[in-house]
Amino acid sequence: MAGSGKAHLRDTEEVLLSVEDLVVEFPVGRTGLKVNAVSGISFDIKTGETLGIVGESGCGKSTTGRAIMQLPRPISGKVSFAGEELTTLKGNEMREARTSIQMIFQDPISSLNPRRKVRDIVLEPLAIWKRGTKEERLARVDKVLEDVGIDPQRAAESQPHQFSGGQCQRISIARALVLSPKLIICDEPVSALDVSVQAQVLNLLEDLKKDYGLTLIFIAHDLAVVKNISDRVAVMYLGKMCEIAKSDDLYAHPSHPYTQILLNSIPVPDPTVAVKNLGTVGEPPSPVLPPPGCRFNPRCPSATDRCRTEEPLLREIDDGHFVACHHPGWEASMPVAVSVATG
């Protein structure tokens, strides 16, 4: 299932971020073993595009997002942003490059300093980088807070615990916007929020993307959410990329067995609909000792001997649709209907 390869990378000046053969590993104490968090994945994002990254817990989604910012630095691979190779930057050069790449985190409340006023939290990046005069900084903060739906006057008087979870996420978005970044990495930004609030935050991100000219990486578990906001979707499993395509194409014609299983696992709000037999067996393998060949082969209902020995490479099966599978295809039950509230 999970494979390598660069056939899906686009050679165009419109590409803002290009990641090639990214590898991130973590040592396991003094055992000499290592967690293979991200194992040689490649992808790119054009300016103004939104790339959704999906997969089950532990597949390496969040680690990929942090590795782009060199937190932590990857073991190997290249991360090119706006023509600059980030893996070669150090010290102040890397700190300055990060001002153009910001991050929104899953838990908005814990990502905000509980002792500071909200307005000061959003102001801090401008003060650190000495952007503009004091009056210009305050004006910038007030505008960004208003754009995300937070009253600047209340923000000047209140601390994060005095706001709801959805409001705290809006504050986190304001903090990410205040330095005018080119790319924002959204690390599961709505998974801790109520469904109605999720829709509000998603609509806000869409509006801000247009108003501020943003490029987004949207990491999430919820496939319906990812479909709603993404131009392209990449599916990860156990540190590898298994499928990448335009959002509508991926959901209409999932070609990898793992992608099919993810889509078939979405609950249908209809008690008369029979629960499908997903066909998977067992638990995900350990990232410390991943299986040879295709990493999905121990759980795949279509695995063959080739899958157990030979790692598949990403290859194009349709226009802009790439899959890393020796036996790609879709079931007769496809396409899968996926919808999400947007109001």
SERO-4910 file (N, C-alpha, C, O; in steps of 0.05 Angstrom, whole numbers):
BEGIN
 pado doro    nc1    nc2    nc3   cac1   cac2   cac3    cc1    cc2    cc3    oc1    oc2    oc3
  Met    A     17    -24      0      0      0      0     17     24      0     15     41    -18
  Ala    A     33     26     20     47     50     22     72     49      5     86     28      5
  Gly    A     77     70    -10     99     69    -28    114     94    -29    108    114    -15
  Ser    A    134     94    -46    151    118    -50    147    127    -79    128    118    -93
  Gly    A    166    144    -89    164    152   -116    158    182   -119    147    194   -100
  Lys    A    165    193   -142    161    222   -147    146    228   -172    146    250   -182
  Ala    A    132    208   -183    118    212   -208     97    233   -206     89    245   -226
  His    A     87    238   -182     65    257   -178     74    286   -174     58    304   -173
  Leu    A    100    290   -171    110    317   -167    108    333   -193    112    323   -215
  Arg    A    101    358   -190     96    376   -213    119    395   -218    128    408   -199
  Asp    A    128    397   -242    150    415   -250    138    441   -260    134    444   -284
  Thr    A    132    459   -242    120    485   -250    129    506   -231    134    501   -207
  Glu    A    130    531   -240    138    553   -224    116    560   -203    121    574   -184
  Glu    A     92    549   -206     70    554   -188     73    539   -162     59    545   -142
  Val    A     92    520   -161     95    504   -136    108    521   -115    130    531   -119
  Leu    A     94    523    -92    105    539    -69    122    521    -51    143    530    -41
  Leu    A    112    497    -46    126    478    -28    130    452    -42    112    440    -53
  Ser    A    155    442    -40    161    415    -52    176    399    -31    197    407    -21
  Val    A    165    376    -25    178    357     -6    186    332    -20    170    320    -34
  Glu    A    211    324    -18    222    301    -32    235    282    -12    253    290      3
  Asp    A    227    257    -13    240    235      3    243    242     32    265    238     44
  Leu    A    223    253     44    224    262     72    225    238     91    208    220     89
  Val    A    244    237    109    247    216    128    250    227    156    267    244    161
  Val    A    233    219    174    234    227    202    234    202    220    216    185    217
  Glu    A    253    200    237    255    177    255    260    186    284    272    207    288
  Phe    A    250    170    303    254    176    331    266    152    345    256    130    342
  Pro    A    288    156    361    300    133    375    281    123    397    266    138    409
  Val    A    283     97    402    268     84    424    287     79    447    298     57    449
  Gly    A    289     98    465    307     96    487    335     88    479    346    100    461
  Arg    A    347     69    493    374     59    487    374     32    474    393     17    474
  Thr    A    351     25    462    348     -2    450    362     -4    423    367    -26    413
  Gly    A    368     18    410    379     18    383    357     17    362    363     18    338
  Leu    A    332     14    371    310     14    352    301     42    346    309     61    360
  Lys    A    285     46    326    275     72    319    246     70    309    238     50    297
  Val    A    231     91    314    204     94    304    205    106    276    215    128    273
  Asn    A    196     92    256    196    101    228    171    119    224    151    109    213
  Ala    A    172    144    233    148    161    233    141    169    205    117    168    197
  Val    A    160    178    189    156    185    161    178    172    145    202    176    151
  Ser    A    171    158    124    191    141    110    192    147     80    182    131     64
  Gly    A    204    170     73    210    175     45    186    185     29    183    177      6
  Ile    A    169    202     40    146    212     25    154    237      9    172    252     16
  Ser    A    139    242    -13    143    265    -30    116    277    -38     97    262    -43
  Phe    A    114    303    -38     90    317    -48     96    346    -53    117    356    -45
  Asp    A     78    360    -67     82    389    -71     55    403    -70     34    390    -71
  Ile    A     56    429    -67     32    446    -64     37    471    -81     57    484    -78
  Lys    A     17    477    -98     18    501   -113      9    525    -96     -6    521    -77
  Thr    A     17    549   -104      8    573    -91    -22    575    -92    -34    573   -114
  Gly    A    -35    580    -70    -64    583    -68    -79    557    -66   -104    557    -66
  Glu    A    -65    534    -65    -78    508    -64    -81    499    -35    -67    508    -17
  Thr    A   -100    481    -31   -103    468     -5    -98    438     -8   -113    425    -23
  Leu    A    -78    427      6    -73    399      5    -83    386     31    -74    394     53
  Gly    A   -101    367     29   -110    353     53    -93    328     57    -88    313     37
  Ile    A    -86    322     81    -71    298     88    -87    282    108    -94    292    130
  Val    A    -94    257    101   -111    241    118    -98    214    124    -79    206    110
  Gly    A   -108    201    144    -98    175    152   -104    170    181   -110    189    196
  Glu    A   -101    145    190   -108    139    218    -86    149    236    -64    157    227
  Ser    A    -91    149    262    -72    158    282    -46    143    280    -46    118    277
  Gly    A    -24    157    281      3    144    280     14    141    252     35    129    249
  Cys    A      0    151    231      9    148    204     31    168    196     44    164    176
  Gly    A     35    189    212     56    208    206     47    235    196     63    251    186
  Lys    A     21    240    197     10    265    187     21    290    201     33    308    188
  Ser    A     18    290    227     27    313    243     58    316    242     68    338    241
  Thr    A     71    293    243    101    294    241    110    306    215    130    321    214
  Thr    A     96    300    193    102    312    167     99    342    168    117    357    159
  Gly    A     77    352    180     73    380    182     95    394    198    105    416    190
  Arg    A    103    382    220    124    394    237    151    393    223    168    411    226
  Ala    A    156    371    209    182    368    195    186    388    173    208    396    167
  Ile    A    164    397    161    166    418    141    178    443    153    194    457    140
  Met    A    171    449    178    181    472    192    208    466    206    218    483    221
  Gln    A    218    442    202    243    433    214    241    430    244    260    435    258
  Leu    A    217    422    253    212    418    282    197    391    285    173    392    288
  Pro    A    211    368    285    240    364    285    252    365    257    237    363    237
  Arg    A    278    368    256    291    366    230    290    337    220    295    319    235
  Pro    A    284    334    194    283    306    183    311    293    182    331    307    181
  Ile    A    311    267    183    336    252    180    348    256    153    372    259    150
  Ser    A    331    257    132    340    261    105    317    271     89    294    272     98
  Gly    A    323    280     64    302    290     46    305    320     42    322    333     54
  Lys    A    289    331     24    290    359     17    263    372     22    242    360     17
  Val    A    263    397     32    239    413     36    245    440     24    259    456     35
  Ser    A    234    444      0    239    470    -14    214    487    -12    192    479    -20
  Phe    A    218    511     -2    196    530      2    202    556    -12    222    570     -5
  Ala    A    186    564    -31    190    589    -46    218    590    -58    231    611    -58
  Gly    A    228    567    -67    254    566    -80    277    564    -60    300    563    -69
  Glu    A    272    562    -34    293    561    -14    293    534     -1    272    524      8
  Glu    A    316    521      2    319    495     14    320    498     44    340    507     55
  Leu    A    299    490     58    297    495     87    316    477    103    325    484    125
  Thr    A    322    453     93    339    434    108    367    444    111    382    434    128
  Thr    A    375    464     96    403    474     98    404    499    115    426    509    121
  Leu    A    381    510    124    381    534    139    385    528    169    377    507    179
  Lys    A    399    547    183    403    544    211    400    570    225    401    592    212
  Gly    A    396    570    251    396    594    268    375    614    259    352    607    254
  Asn    A    383    639    257    365    661    250    353    658    222    331    667    217
  Glu    A    368    646    204    357    642    177    333    624    177    313    630    164
  Met    A    334    603    193    311    585    196    288    598    211    265    595    203
  Arg    A    294    614    232    273    628    246    259    648    228    234    650    230
  Glu    A    274    661    211    261    681    194    244    667    172    223    677    165
  Ala    A    254    644    163    238    629    143    212    619    154    192    617    140
  Arg    A    211    614    180    187    604    193    165    626    195    142    619    199
  Thr    A    173    651    192    152    672    193    134    670    169    111    680    170
  Ser    A    143    657    147    126    653    124    110    627    124     93    622    107
  Ile    A    116    610    145    102    584    148     92    584    177    108    582    195
  Gln    A     66    585    180     55    585    207     38    560    211     32    545    192
  Met    A     31    555    237     18    530    244     -6    535    262     -5    552    279
  Ile    A    -28    521    257    -52    521    274    -54    494    287    -53    474    273
  Phe    A    -57    492    313    -56    467    327    -83    456    334   -103    469    333
  Gln    A    -83    430    341   -108    415    347   -122    426    372   -146    430    371
  Asp    A   -107    431    393   -119    440    418   -114    470    421    -92    478    429
  Pro    A   -133    487    414   -128    516    413   -123    527    441   -107    546    443
  Ile    A   -135    517    462   -133    529    488   -104    524    499    -92    543    510
  Ser    A    -94    500    497    -67    494    508    -45    507    491    -22    509    500
  Ser    A    -51    516    466    -31    529    450    -29    559    455    -12    572    444
  Leu    A    -46    569    473    -46    598    479    -36    601    508    -43    586    526
  Asn    A    -19    622    512     -8    627    539    -31    636    558    -44    656    553
  Pro    A    -36    620    579    -59    626    596    -56    651    613    -76    661    624
  Arg    A    -32    661    615    -26    684    633    -28    711    619    -27    732    631
  Arg    A    -30    711    592    -29    736    577    -56    743    566    -73    725    561
  Lys    A    -60    768    561    -84    777    548    -83    768    519    -62    766    507
  Val    A   -107    763    507   -108    753    480    -96    772    460    -81    764    442
  Arg    A   -101    797    463    -90    817    445    -59    816    445    -46    819    425
  Asp    A    -47    813    469    -18    811    472     -7    786    459     15    786    448
  Ile    A    -22    764    460    -14    739    448    -11    743    418      8    734    405
  Val    A    -31    755    406    -31    759    377    -10    780    369      1    779    347
  Leu    A     -5    799    387     14    821    381     43    811    383     61    822    370
  Glu    A     48    790    399     75    782    405     93    777    380    116    786    380
  Pro    A     83    762    360    101    758    336    110    783    323    133    786    315
  Leu    A     92    803    321    100    829    309    121    843    326    139    856    315
  Ala    A    118    841    353    137    854    370    164    840    369    185    854    369
  Ile    A    165    814    367    190    799    366    205    807    341    229    810    341
  Trp    A    191    809    318    204    814    293    204    844    286    213    852    264
  Lys    A    194    861    305    196    890    302    183    899    275    195    914    261
  Arg    A    160    889    270    146    896    245    130    922    250    111    922    265
  Gly    A    138    944    237    124    969    238    127    983    265    141    974    283
  Thr    A    113   1006    267    113   1021    292     93   1008    312     78    990    304
  Lys    A     93   1018    336     74   1007    356     46   1011    348     29    993    351
  Glu    A     39   1035    336     12   1040    327      5   1022    304    -18   1012    302
  Glu    A     23   1017    286     18   1000    263     14    971    272     -3    957    260
  Arg    A     29    962    292     25    935    302     -2    932    314    -16    912    309
  Leu    A    -10    951    331    -36    949    344    -59    950    323    -79    935    326
  Ala    A    -56    966    303    -76    967    282    -77    941    267    -99    932    260
  Arg    A    -54    929    262    -54    903    248    -67    881    265    -83    865    254
  Val    A    -62    881    290    -74    861    308   -104    864    309   -119    845    308
  Asp    A   -113    889    311   -142    894    313   -156    885    287   -178    873    288
  Lys    A   -143    890    264   -155    882    239   -157    851    236   -177    840    228
  Val    A   -135    838    244   -135    808    242   -156    796    261   -170    777    254
  Leu    A   -158    807    285   -178    797    304   -206    801    293   -223    783    295
  Glu    A   -211    824    282   -238    829    270   -243    810    247   -265    800    243
  Asp    A   -222    804    231   -226    786    208   -233    757    216   -246    743    201
  Val    A   -224    749    240   -230    722    249   -254    721    267   -262    700    277
  Gly    A   -267    745    272   -291    746    287   -288    749    317   -305    741    332
  Ile    A   -266    761    326   -261    766    354   -261    797    359   -248    812    344
  Asp    A   -275    806    379   -277    834    386   -250    843    397   -241    833    418
  Pro    A   -236    862    384   -209    871    394   -210    882    422   -191    878    437
  Gln    A   -232    896    429   -234    907    456   -235    886    477   -222    887    498
  Arg    A   -251    865    472   -252    843    491   -226    828    492   -217    819    513
  Ala    A   -212    825    469   -187    812    468   -166    827    485   -147    814    496
  Ala    A   -168    853    486   -149    869    502   -153    866    532   -135    873    548
  Glu    A   -177    856    540   -183    855    568   -185    826    579   -186    822    603
  Ser    A   -184    806    561   -190    779    569   -167    760    564   -150    765    547
  Gln    A   -167    738    579   -147    717    576   -161    693    561   -185    692    560
  Pro    A   -145    674    551   -156    653    534   -178    636    548   -197    628    535
  His    A   -176    632    574   -196    615    588   -223    628    589   -243    615    596
  Gln    A   -225    654    582   -250    668    582   -265    666    555   -286    677    551
  Phe    A   -253    651    537   -265    646    510   -272    617    507   -260    600    521
  Ser    A   -291    611    489   -298    583    483   -276    570    466   -258    583    457
  Gly    A   -279    543    462   -259    529    446   -258    540    418   -237    543    406
  Gly    A   -282    545    406   -283    555    379   -271    583    377   -257    589    357
  Gln    A   -276    600    397   -264    626    397   -234    625    400   -219    641    388
  Cys    A   -224    607    417   -195    603    420   -182    594    394   -160    602    388
  Gln    A   -196    578    378   -185    570    353   -184    594    334   -165    596    318
  Arg    A   -203    611    335   -203    636    319   -179    653    327   -166    666    311
  Ile    A   -174    654    353   -150    670    363   -125    657    353   -106    672    345
  Ser    A   -123    631    353    -99    617    342    -95    623    313    -73    627    303
  Ile    A   -117    624    298   -116    631    270   -106    660    266    -90    665    248
  Ala    A   -116    678    283   -107    706    282    -77    708    287    -63    723    273
  Arg    A    -67    693    307    -38    693    313    -22    683    289      0    693    284
  Ala    A    -33    663    275    -18    652    252    -19    672    229      0    672    213
  Leu    A    -39    688    227    -42    707    204    -26    732    208    -20    746    188
  Val    A    -20    740    232    -11    767    238     15    774    224     21    797    219
  Leu    A     32    754    218     57    759    204     55    756    174     75    757    160
  Ser    A     31    754    164     26    752    135     41    728    122     57    732    104
  Pro    A     36    704    132     50    681    121     40    673     93     18    682     85
  Lys    A     56    658     79     48    647     53     34    620     55     16    613     40
  Leu    A     43    605     75     33    577     79     25    574    108     40    581    127
  Ile    A      2    562    113     -7    555    140    -12    525    141    -26    514    124
  Ile    A      0    512    161     -4    483    165    -25    480    187    -20    488    210
  Cys    A    -48    469    180    -70    465    198    -69    437    209    -77    418    195
  Asp    A    -60    433    234    -56    406    245    -81    399    261    -83    404    285
  Glu    A   -100    386    247   -126    378    259   -139    401    273   -145    398    297
  Pro    A   -144    423    260   -153    447    274   -182    447    283   -191    464    299
  Val    A   -198    427    274   -227    427    281   -235    401    296   -258    398    303
  Ser    A   -216    383    300   -224    357    312   -232    359    341   -246    342    351
  Ala    A   -224    381    355   -231    384    384   -256    402    387   -263    409    409
  Leu    A   -269    409    365   -292    427    365   -318    413    359   -318    392    347
  Asp    A   -340    425    369   -366    415    362   -371    416    332   -359    433    318
  Val    A   -389    400    322   -394    398    293   -403    425    282   -393    433    261
  Ser    A   -421    439    296   -430    465    286   -407    485    285   -406    502    267
  Val    A   -390    484    305   -367    502    306   -346    495    285   -333    512    273
  Gln    A   -344    469    279   -326    460    258   -333    474    232   -315    484    218
  Ala    A   -358    474    225   -367    486    200   -360    515    199   -352    526    178
  Gln    A   -364    529    221   -357    558    223   -327    563    218   -320    581    203
  Val    A   -311    546    231   -282    550    228   -273    543    199   -255    556    188
  Leu    A   -285    522    188   -278    515    160   -285    537    141   -270    544    123
  Asn    A   -309    549    144   -317    571    127   -299    595    131   -293    609    112
  Leu    A   -290    599    156   -272    621    162   -245    617    147   -235    636    135
  Leu    A   -235    593    148   -209    587    135   -212    592    105   -193    602     92
  Glu    A   -234    584     93   -239    588     65   -239    617     58   -227    626     38
  Asp    A   -253    633     74   -254    662     69   -226    675     73   -219    692     56
  Leu    A   -212    667     93   -185    679     98   -166    671     76   -148    686     69
  Lys    A   -169    647     66   -152    638     44   -154    656     20   -134    663      8
  Lys    A   -178    664     14   -182    683     -9   -172    711     -2   -159    724    -18
  Asp    A   -180    720     22   -173    748     29   -143    753     33   -133    774     27
  Tyr    A   -129    733     44   -101    736     50    -83    722     30    -58    723     33
  Gly    A    -94    709     10    -78    695    -10    -62    672      1    -38    669     -4
  Leu    A    -75    655     18    -60    634     32    -58    608     16    -75    603     -1
  Thr    A    -38    592     23    -36    565     15    -38    548     40    -25    554     61
  Leu    A    -53    526     40    -59    511     64    -51    481     61    -54    469     40
  Ile    A    -40    471     83    -39    442     87    -59    435    109    -56    445    132
  Phe    A    -78    418    103   -100    413    123    -98    383    131   -104    365    115
  Ile    A    -90    379    156    -86    352    167   -110    345    184   -118    361    201
  Ala    A   -122    322    179   -147    315    194   -152    285    193   -142    271    175
  His    A   -168    275    212   -179    248    211   -205    246    196   -210    226    182
  Asp    A   -220    267    197   -247    267    186   -246    271    156   -240    293    146
  Leu    A   -252    250    141   -250    251    112   -270    270    100   -265    282     79
  Ala    A   -294    272    112   -314    290    102   -304    319    103   -309    335     85
  Val    A   -291    326    126   -280    353    129   -259    358    108   -258    380     96
  Val    A   -241    339    104   -219    343     85   -230    347     57   -220    363     42
  Lys    A   -250    331     49   -262    334     23   -274    362     19   -272    374     -3
  Asn    A   -285    373     40   -299    398     38   -280    421     33   -287    441     20
  Ile    A   -255    420     43   -237    443     42   -214    439     23   -201    459     16
  Ser    A   -208    415     14   -183    410      0   -186    410    -31   -207    402    -41
  Asp    A   -165    419    -45   -164    417    -74   -153    390    -81   -162    377   -100
  Arg    A   -133    380    -67   -121    354    -70   -119    340    -43   -117    353    -23
  Val    A   -120    314    -44   -120    298    -19    -98    277    -21    -96    263    -41
  Ala    A    -81    275      0    -61    254      1    -68    236     25    -74    245     46
  Val    A    -66    210     20    -73    190     40    -47    177     50    -31    167     34
  Met    A    -43    177     77    -19    165     88    -25    140    105    -47    138    116
  Tyr    A     -6    122    106     -9     99    123     19     90    132     36     85    116
  Leu    A     23     89    158     47     80    171     72     93    159     92     80    152
  Gly    A     71    120    156     94    135    147     98    136    117    118    148    108
  Lys    A     80    125    102     82    125     72     58    138     59     37    140     71
  Met    A     62    147     35     40    158     19     29    136      1     44    122    -13
  Cys    A      2    132      3     -9    110    -13    -26    120    -36    -30    105    -56
  Glu    A    -38    144    -35    -54    154    -57    -56    184    -55    -57    195    -33
  Ile    A    -55    197    -78    -59    226    -79    -73    234   -105    -66    224   -126
  Ala    A    -93    251   -102   -110    258   -125   -125    283   -119   -126    292    -96
  Lys    A   -139    294   -140   -157    316   -135   -179    306   -116   -187    282   -117
  Ser    A   -190    324   -100   -209    316    -79   -232    300    -90   -238    278    -80
  Asp    A   -246    311   -110   -269    297   -121   -262    270   -133   -278    251   -131
  Asp    A   -239    268   -147   -231    243   -159   -225    222   -139   -233    199   -142
  Leu    A   -212    230   -117   -205    210    -97   -230    199    -83   -231    175    -78
  Tyr    A   -249    215    -78   -273    206    -64   -292    191    -82   -307    174    -74
  Ala    A   -291    198   -108   -308    184   -127   -297    157   -136   -311    138   -140
  His    A   -270    156   -138   -257    131   -147   -232    125   -131   -210    127   -141
  Pro    A   -235    118   -105   -212    110    -89   -200     85   -100   -214     64   -102
  Ser    A   -174     85   -106   -162     62   -120   -145     45   -102   -139     22   -109
  His    A   -138     55    -79   -122     39    -60   -140     25    -40   -159     38    -31
  Pro    A   -135      0    -33   -152    -14    -14   -155      2     12   -177      2     24
  Tyr    A   -134     14     22   -135     29     47   -153     54     44   -169     59     62
  Thr    A   -152     68     22   -169     91     17   -198     82     16   -216     95     28
  Gln    A   -204     60      3   -231     49      2   -241     43     30   -264     49     37
  Ile    A   -224     31     47   -232     24     74   -238     49     90   -257     50    105
  Leu    A   -221     69     87   -226     94    102   -253    106     94   -268    115    112
  Leu    A   -259    107     69   -284    119     60   -308    102     68   -329    112     76
  Asn    A   -305     75     67   -327     58     75   -332     58    105   -353     50    114
  Ser    A   -312     68    120   -316     69    149   -330     94    159   -336     97    182
  Ile    A   -336    113    140   -351    137    148   -379    129    155   -393    117    139
  Pro    A   -389    136    179   -416    129    187   -437    142    169   -434    165    162
  Val    A   -457    127    163   -480    137    147   -503    142    166   -512    124    180
  Pro    A   -514    167    167   -535    173    186   -562    162    177   -582    177    174
  Asp    A   -563    136    174   -588    123    165   -589     95    177   -573     78    170
  Pro    A   -606     89    196   -607     63    210   -614     40    192   -610     17    199
  Thr    A   -625     46    168   -633     24    150   -610     15    133   -612     -6    120
  Val    A   -588     29    133   -565     22    116   -548      1    131   -541      5    154
  Ala    A   -542    -21    118   -527    -42    130   -498    -34    133   -487    -21    116
  Val    A   -486    -43    155   -457    -37    160   -441    -55    142   -444    -79    141
  Lys    A   -422    -43    127   -406    -58    108   -384    -73    122   -373    -64    142
  Asn    A   -377    -97    112   -354   -112    121   -329   -100    107   -326   -103     83
  Leu    A   -312    -87    123   -290    -72    111   -268    -91    101   -252    -83     84
  Gly    A   -266   -115    110   -247   -134     99   -220   -133    112   -203   -150    105
  Thr    A   -214   -114    129   -188   -113    142   -186   -133    164   -206   -142    176
  Val    A   -161   -141    170   -156   -160    192   -134   -149    209   -116   -135    199
  Gly    A   -135   -154    235   -114   -147    253   -111   -117    258   -128   -102    251
  Glu    A    -89   -110    272    -83    -83    280    -60    -72    262    -46    -88    250
  Pro    A    -57    -46    261    -35    -34    246     -8    -45    256     -5    -48    280
  Pro    A     10    -51    238     37    -60    247     51    -38    263     44    -15    262
  Ser    A     72    -46    277     88    -27    293    105    -10    274    118    -21    256
  Pro    A    106     16    278    124     33    263    153     28    270    171     38    256
  Val    A    158     13    291    186      7    298    196    -16    280    220    -16    272
  Leu    A    179    -35    274    186    -57    256    165    -60    234    149    -79    234
  Pro    A    165    -41    215    145    -42    194    149    -67    176    172    -76    173
  Pro    A    128    -78    165    131   -102    148    145    -95    122    144    -72    112
  Pro    A    157   -115    109    170   -111     83    149   -108     61    126   -114     65
  Gly    A    158    -98     38    140    -95     16    120    -73     21    128    -52     32
  Cys    A     95    -77     14     74    -57     20     68    -58     50     63    -79     61
  Arg    A     68    -35     63     64    -35     92     35    -41    100     30    -47    123
  Phe    A     17    -41     81    -11    -48     87    -17    -77     83    -39    -87     89
  Asn    A      3    -92     73     -3   -120     64    -13   -138     87    -29   -156     81
  Pro    A     -4   -135    113    -15   -153    133    -45   -150    138    -58   -168    149
  Arg    A    -57   -127    130    -85   -122    135   -102   -121    110   -126   -118    111
  Cys    A    -89   -122     87   -102   -118     61   -117   -143     52   -105   -165     51
  Pro    A   -142   -141     45   -157   -164     35   -148   -173      7   -156   -195     -1
  Ser    A   -133   -156     -7   -125   -163    -34    -95   -168    -37    -85   -170    -59
  Ala    A    -81   -172    -14    -52   -175    -15    -44   -201    -28    -57   -222    -25
  Thr    A    -22   -200    -43    -10   -224    -56     19   -227    -47     29   -210    -32
  Asp    A     32   -247    -57     60   -251    -50     77   -227    -58     97   -220    -45
  Arg    A     71   -215    -81     86   -192    -91     83   -169    -71    103   -154    -67
  Cys    A     60   -165    -59     55   -144    -40     72   -148    -15     79   -128     -2
  Arg    A     79   -172     -9     94   -178     16    124   -175     12    139   -177     32
  Thr    A    133   -172    -12    162   -171    -17    171   -146    -32    194   -137    -29
  Glu    A    153   -134    -49    161   -112    -66    145    -87    -58    120    -87    -58
  Glu    A    159    -65    -52    145    -40    -45    134    -27    -70    150    -23    -89
  Pro    A    109    -20    -71     98     -7    -95    106     23    -96    110     36    -76
  Leu    A    109     33   -120    115     61   -125     90     76   -134     72     64   -147
  Leu    A     88    101   -127     66    117   -136     66    119   -167     87    126   -178
  Arg    A     44    113   -179     42    114   -208     15    126   -216     -5    123   -201
  Glu    A     14    138   -239    -11    152   -248    -29    132   -261    -22    117   -279
  Ile    A    -54    131   -251    -74    113   -263    -96    128   -277   -112    117   -292
  Asp    A    -96    155   -272   -115    172   -286   -103    200   -285    -83    204   -272
  Asp    A   -115    219   -298   -104    246   -299   -102    258   -271   -122    264   -258
  Gly    A    -77    261   -261    -72    273   -235    -79    255   -211    -79    263   -189
  His    A    -84    229   -217    -91    210   -196    -69    189   -194    -65    173   -213
  Phe    A    -55    189   -171    -32    171   -167    -37    152   -144    -49    160   -123
  Val    A    -29    127   -147    -33    107   -126     -9     89   -124      4     83   -144
  Ala    A     -2     81    -99     20     63    -94      8     36    -87      5     29    -63
  Cys    A      2     20   -107    -11     -6   -103     -5    -23   -127     -6    -14   -150
  His    A      1    -49   -122      6    -68   -144    -21    -76   -157    -21    -84   -180
  His    A    -43    -73   -143    -69    -82   -154    -90    -61   -149   -109    -65   -135
  Pro    A    -86    -37   -161   -106    -15   -157   -132    -21   -170   -134    -36   -190
  Gly    A   -153     -9   -160   -180    -13   -172   -200     -3   -152   -194      2   -129
  Trp    A   -225     -2   -160   -247      6   -142   -269    -14   -144   -274    -27   -164
  Glu    A   -284    -16   -121   -305    -36   -119   -330    -26   -134   -333     -2   -140
  Ala    A   -348    -44   -138   -373    -37   -152   -390    -18   -135   -407     -4   -145
  Ser    A   -385    -18   -109   -401     -1    -91   -392     28    -92   -407     45    -82
  Met    A   -370     34   -105   -362     62   -108   -378     75   -130   -389     61   -147
  Pro    A   -381    102   -130   -368    121   -112   -382    122    -85   -404    113    -81
  Val    A   -367    134    -66   -376    137    -39   -387    165    -35   -373    185    -43
  Ala    A   -411    168    -25   -422    195    -20   -412    206      6   -416    194     27
  Val    A   -399    229      5   -389    242     29   -399    271     29   -396    285      9
  Ser    A   -410    279     51   -420    307     53   -414    318     81   -409    303    100
  Val    A   -414    344     83   -408    357    108   -424    383    109   -427    397     88
  Ala    A   -434    391    133   -448    416    135   -429    439    131   -407    439    141
  Thr    A   -439    459    117   -422    483    111   -435    508    121   -424    530    117
  Gly    A   -457    507    135   -470    531    144   -469    533    175   -480    553    186
***
